[in-house]
């Protein structure tokens, strides 16, 4: 999750080696925001390497507090013949009450999406320009900022190789930095800026959330999971 919200093992991506092939990816799906912009929900789903089981994780996030607004829902269908999205359907069913309580009814507008990529072992900084236009379509640019992700060594569980934390900056000013590695990240070796979603019908200014790709060693390469980090748009002033 946010602060808190998966190769042959011989081919793990070590600090001195380049990235290996992608393995088990959780594909993100936004579920939306609450009308007041205080809650955001998303899911990720896919098929496990090795077992072939369908899996899904669903998170409801308190944006202001940067923590879970409800207990995460995690589903694995232990049947390799099950449809790839079956776990996603079950996760949504199990989270229905939490989504209703959080009033997740406002669409999440995608304003940045990265092409699928592995973390670059040679690059310590990734910066992307995020631009969007007003929702009524008159053509005027309504918002713009540069979002930067940097990684740095940070000790975690005993994995036998270097692990990393990450920091985020908005227009060059850092607003988030890992203080410790939660066990839920399972030995992260790299990060990528994956998505930025906007709730632009929230008054008086939009609310934005970044999905950060967390890359960790898996059965046949690097697994991909996601965590959500609120972006403090109020720090860049008016977006008129």
ABEGO torsion letter per residue (X at the ends): XBAXXXXBAAABBBAABBBBBBBBBBBBBBAEBBAAGABBBBBBBEBBBGAGBBBBBBBBBBAAAGBBABBBBBBBBBBAABBAAAAAAAAAAAAAAAAAAAGBABBBBBABBBBBBBBBAABABBBBBBBBBBAAGAGBBABBBBBBBBBBBBBBBBAGBBBBBBBBBBGGBBABBBABBBAAAGGBABBBBABBBBBAABOABBBBBBBBBBBBBBAAEBBBBBBBBBBBAAAAEBAX
